[in-house]
């Protein structure tokens, strides 16, 4: 009895009630994240295909053949380049705009609550509804081209192979900006007012106070914003699927997740789709570690 109690105590730790509350979330993570990821790794090393329920099929181990096929596919390679372009545009814009707007909204300005809600509305609005507005604005006869006149690109934004992915990146930045503004607003509440007063007494203006007090003060939030924006951007799917009709023109806006869907679901090759997914996970983990190393380091 003592032995079993001792084992149970080591499992639950010094706070058994707290550990008991954590168990449902651990089960959730295992069922929703760990198991699908492990199963995807399994499929990527086998000649896996869909079969009728109850059918006895042979899915032999093929080693790295699926990965070799994925890496030799020009469409897959281009999708990774596309998401790289997306992240280069989206992540810096997200950090700069959300921090700048959060700093402005944190000041005592008129209609502050109204502006905070306004920036958050696109984030909670259904993507299909917002995409319809952007299609109206950025099509060949849309409002943006009408304003630009002869300066409008030809072909238009979303059917232009050079502008399709940057346009998608700007759209995603705008839509998700409200969430990251809230993160920075919460971080700004923890920056001591005494630091700003000390900087002012030392003769620092607004810009120097922002650069030497605000930016270091919200560094943990910046690390979180960069990581979240990177992970969200790497999983890009809905926006190119809806805005460009499935990654067009000619794959110029296709993301790895979109190609994974096309290969794995539409074309019935879940082993190839799983290999793309595993490579994407590895790439995101490496990128996140690099960002954590450089963005999250202490002064």
N, C-alpha and C positions, 0 to 999 in steps of 0.2 A: 504493500500500500504506500509506504514511504517512497519506494523507488518510482512508482507511477506518478505520485504527486510531485516528486522532484523533476521528472522529465517534463510533466505538464507545466511546472513552474518555469523551467528553462525556455520552453516554447513561448509561453505567454509573457515572460519577462516580469519586471517588478510591477507593472501596471496591467494586470490581467483584463480589467474592464476596458481599458483603452485598446488593448490588443484585440479584444473581441469585437469592438466597433470597427477595427481596421479590416477584419477578415472579409466582410462583404465586398469591400473595394478591391482587395487582393484577388478574390474570386472573379470579380468583374474584369480586372486587368488580364487575368489568365485566360478568360473565355473570349474576350473581345480583341485582345492584342497579342498575347503570347502564343496562344494556340494557332490563330490564323497565320502569324509570321512563321512559326515552326512548320506548319503545313505547306506554306509557300516555298520555304527552303527545300522541303522534301520533294515537292512537285518539280522544282527547278533542276533536280538531279535525276529525274526519271522521264521516260517517254509517257507522259501523262496525257490522257484525253478523256472527254466526257463519255459516259456509257449509260445505258439504261439501268434504272434501279434494280438491284438484285443480280445483274449480269456478272458473270465471272470473266474477268479480263486480265491480261498480262501487261503490266506496266514496268518494263525492265529498267534497271539502273543504267544511265547513259553517261555518267560522269559530268564533264564540263561541256558536252556537245551543245546543250541549249545555250550556254553562255557564249560559246564560240559563234553560234548562229546569230545571237543577239548583237554581239560586238561587230559582226561583219555586215549587219543590216544598215544601209545608209539612212533609212528613215528613223531608226532608233538613235543612231549617232547624232543626227540632226536635232532630234527632240531634246537631247541632253544639252546641245549647244543653245537651243531655243530657251530652255529653262535657265541656263546660265545668263543669257541676255536679259531675261526677265528679272532675275535676282539682282543683277548689276544696276538695273533701273529702279526696281521696286524697293529694295531694302534701304539704300541711302535716302530715297525720297520719303519713305515712311518715317525714318528716324528724324530727318530734318523738319518735315512738315508737322509731324505730331508733337515734337518737342517745342517747336516755335509757336504753334497754335495753343498748346497747353500752357505755355508760359504767358501768352497773351490773355488767355481765358482765366488764368489764375489771378490776374490783376483786377483791381476794382474798376470795372468798366460797366457801362449801361447795357442792359439786355444780356448779361452774362449767362444767365440760365437758358435763355432762348438760344443763344449760339451753341451752348454745350449740347442741348437736345438736337439742334439742327445738324451738327456734325455726326451725331450718333444715329440719326434716322437711316441713312443709306446702309449702315452695317446690319440693322435689324430688318431691313426690307428684303423681300424675296428677290433672289437673283434674277428670276425670269422677268419680273416687272421692271427692274432697273435696267436690265439688258435691252429691253424694248425701247427705253428712252435713249440709250446710247446708240442703238442701231438707227434711230430716227435722227440723232444729232450727227453721226459720222458716216452715213451712207453718201453716195455720190451726189445726191440732191438734198443733203441734210443741211441743218442750220449752220454748222461749222464751215462747210464749204461755201455756203452762201455769203457768210461774213468775210471769209478769206478772199473770195472772188478768184482772180487770176493766180493768186498764191497757193490755192488749194492743190494738193498733190493729185497726180493722175498716173496710175489708177488711184482710187480713193483709199482712205486709211485702212480699212479692214480687209481690202482685197489687194493691198500692196504688199509684196513679199518682204520689203524692207521696213515697212511701218506697222505691219499687223501685230507683231509681238510687242513693240514699244507701246502701241495703243492699248493692248490688253494689260500691260504692266501699269499704265497710268490709270486705267479703269479700276484695277484691283486696289491700287494705292488709295484712290479716292473712296472706294466702297468700304474699305477696312479702317480708314483713318480714325473714325470715331472711337473704335475700341482701343487703339493705341494712345489716343489723346487721354482717355480715361486712366490708362495705366500711368502716364506721365503726371496727370493731375494728382493722382494719389501719391506719387513719389514727391511731388513738389510740396505737399503738405508736411513732409518730414524734414524739409530743409529749414534749418533754424533761421529765424528772422535776424538774430544777432549777427549772423555771418554777413548779411547784407548791410547791416548798420556799420559793422567794422570795416567792410569794404568801402562804404561811402565816406567814413571818416578818414580813410587812407587816400581819398581822392579818386576812387574808381568810379567811372561813369556806368551807364546802363550796360554797354557792351562788355566792359571788363568784368562787371559783376556777374553778368550772364555766363561769360566764359570761365571765370575763376571760381564762382560759387555754385551757380545752377548746374552747369554741366557735370562737375565732379559730384555734386550732391545727388544727382539722379543717375549716376553710373550703373547701379544695380538694375534700375528700370530699363536703361538703354541696352544692357546685356540681354534682358528678357525680351525686349522688343525685337532686337536683332535675331535672336534665336526663333522666336515665334514667327516673325516675318519670313525667315528662311524656310522653316518647316512647312508653313502654309503655302509659300510659293513653290516649293518643290513638289507639293501635292496638287498643283494646278490642274484642274480638269473642267469644271463647270464653265468657266469664262471662255476659254477658246472653243469649247464644244458649242456654246450658244452664240458667241459673237462672230465666229468665223466659219461656222458650219462644219465643225469637226477638224479644226487644225489647219484650215486653208490660209492662203492659197498655196497649194502644192506642198503642204506640210510646214509652211513657214511659221506657223503659230502652234504646231503640235507639241504637246508636253509629253514627258515619259509616261505619266499616268494615263493620258489619253491614248497613246500608242499601246500601252499595256492593255487597256480596255479593248481596243480594236483587235489586237492580236489574240488576246486570251478569250474574250467573250464573243465578239462578232465573227472572228475567223475560227473559233473553236480550238485554240492552241493554248490551254492554260499553263503548260510547262514553259512555253516561251514568255508568256505574260508574267509568270512567277519569276523567271530569271531577270526580266527587266525590273521588277519590283525589288528584288534582292539587291541588284546593283544600285538602284536608287536609294535604298536604305543605307547601304554602305557609304555612298557618296554624301548623303545628308549628314551622317554621323561624323565623317571626316571634316566636312565643312563646319559643322557645329562646334567641334573641338577646336578648330583653328580660330573661329570667331570668339569662342570662350576664352581662348588663350590671349588674344590681342585686344578684344573689346572689354572683357571682364577683368583685366589685370588692374591691380591697384596702382595708384599714383606713387 
